[in-house]
Amino acid sequence: MNQPTKLLRATFLAATLASATTLPLLALAQNAAPSPMVRIRGTVVFADARQVIVKDRGGEVVSLARVPDMPVSEVFAIKLADIKQGSFIGTAAMPQADGSQKALEVLVFPEAARGTGEGHFPWDLQPQSTMTNATVADLAAATSDGRGGQQMRLSYKGGEKTLFVPRGTPVVTFRPGTDALLVPGAKVLVNAQERNGTPTALRVLAGRNGFTPPM
């Protein structure tokens, strides 16, 4: 397969500026970074041992080098009922007028990843969206609007949030994956950073058989 002849560095740099105040989905062990982490959501065009090429959700094709032994994780759907009191979750959400959060998606972290990125901070899934990585302190049915769903009290170091999860909200978790997931057309979320002047993929979260990581 022929590789794109042009590295769209301008796209990557624009994403860097847009993400300067956000935090990565997953904590990655690394030395002091020369530039902020960015998230690229899109579809795999090509991947091999040296690079990952992604068509992002805006339609731009971005070529990324990859770090050695770049982690690949498979994101897959689970049920809302799988979230229990004490679960450690990450949720992209929209702030509500009453100070609560309305979930756009919920990621249940595996126990080995408990505590990852704990806190509440801006997120770039949608304009004005937030991310809360926290422990589920309490669960309650949320049926006052007639649509059902789940209400949760989330607790994290320094604060807590009330989260409403509407019925039908994507709920996912992840597990270790391999490059076999990175086939053309696969939906991915790439954590990337400019390293030595080169946009570089540090980690890829991928869906199988067309499944889109909703984070």
N, C-alpha and C positions, 0 to 999 in steps of 0.2 A: 504493500500500500504506500502510495506516495505521501510524504509528509507535507503539511502546509509550509510554504516557502517564507512566510512572514510571521514573525513572533509579535503578537499584538501586545507589546509591553505597555502601550498607553492605556489599554483597557485594564490591565493589572494595576497600574499606578493609580488610576482613577478609583478602583475598588479599594486600594490601600488608603487613600484619603478619606473615602466614605466610611471606612471601618476603624479609623484611628482611635475612636473612643469606645470600641467594643472589645469583648473578651472572646477567646476561642471556645467552641463547644466542649472540646476535650483538652485537659491539661497535657502538654507535651514536654517531656524533659528535654531541656536544651540550654545552651549557654546564652549570655546576653544577646538579644536579637537586634540586628541593625535596622529592622523595619517591623511595623506591626503585622500581626497575623490577619489574613483575610479569608473569607469564605466564598467559594465559587460553586454555585449550584447550577447543574446542567446535565448534559448528556455526553457520554464518552464517544469521541470520534475515533481515537486510536490510543493504544497503550502498549508499551513494551517495557523492558527492564531499565530503559534510560529516561523515558518521558511519559507524560500523560497529556493528551490533547482533548480539551473539553469544549463543547459548544455551550456557552452559558445561557441563562434564561432570557438574556437580552438579545441573543442571536449571534454574539461575537464568538469567534473561535480563539481559544487561549491555549498556548503551548507552555507546558510546565516541565522542567526537569524534575527529578524525584530523588529524595534522599535515599541512601542505601538502606535496605530492609524497611522500606516505607510500610507502615501498618495499613492494612486494609480490613475494614470491619463490614459485616453484613448487617443491614438494618432490616428488621422484619416486624410485621404487625402482631400485636397481642390484643387482649381484651381489656376494656376499662375495668372489669372486675378483677383483673390481675393486679391492680394497684391496691396495696394494703396499707393499713396504718403502719408506719415505720419504713415504708418504701422510700428510697432516695430517688427523686425524679428531677428532670429538667423540663421546663415548659415554656415554649414561646407563647406569648399572650398579648392581649390588648388591654391597656388600662381602662377601667370604667370610672364613671363619674363619682361613684361611692367609694373609690379607692381600691376596689377589688380588681382582679385580673380575670379576663375571659380567655380561656385556652384556645390557641390555634392548633396546637399539637402537644402531646406529652411523651417524653422519653423516659422510660424506666431504666435506670442504670443497673447493670449487673452488680452484685454485691462487691466484687473486687474493685469496682470503680466508685464506690460510695465516697462522697465528699468532693468529687471532681467539680472544680469551678464553683464551689458553694457561694451563693449570694444572689443579688438581684441587680440587673444591669441592662442597658440598652441592647437591642438585638436588631438584626437587619432582615428578618424574614418579610416583614411588611413595614411601611412607614409608621413610626411611633411605637413599634412593637418592643416588647421587653423579653428578657430571659430570667427565669428564677430557677436556680438549682438548690433544692432544699429537701428536707425530710417531711413526709406526710405525717403531721401531728394528729389530725382528726379527719374523719370522713363522715359525710352526711348526704342523704339524698337531696337533690335540688329540683323540686317539682312545682314551685310556686308559679312558674310561667306556663305550666302545662306541657312542657316539652321533655321533661325528665332531665337526666344528666346527673352530675356528681359535683358536690361542693367539697372542697378540701381546705384545711388550714395548713399552710406550709411554714415550716420553721427553719431558719438558717441563722448563722452567726450574725448577730446584729439586728435581727428583725424577723418579721413574719408577714405573710400575705394570705388573703383569702382568694382562692381560685375556684372559678366555676368552669366545669368541663361540660360543654353541651353534648347531647347525644350525637354520635357520629363523628366526634373529633378523633383524628388519627392518634392512636396510642401504639407506641413501638418500643422495642429494645434493640440491642445489638449483640453480636458475637464475633469472634475472630473469623476473618475471611481470607481469601487468597486472590491473586491476580486473575484467577478464573472468572471472577465477578466482573472484571473490567473489559467486557466485550463491547464492541460498537453498539450504541443505543442504550447501554445501561445508564440508569439515573444515579447521579452521584452528588455528594457534597464534599468538596475538597478544601481542607485547611492548607493554606499556602502562605509563603513568605518570600520576599526577595532576599536571596543569599548570593553574595559575591556578584551582585548585579544581574542575577538570573532569577526570574520567577520560579519557585520551587515548591512542589507538592510535598507536604510533610505527613499528611494522613488522608485517606480516602474512606468515606462512608458510602456504601453502595447498596442498591436494591437488586434483588434477583427477579428475572423475568418481567422487567418493566416496572417493578415497584419503586416508587419515588420516596427517598428519605424526606420526611415532611418538615425537618427542622429549619 
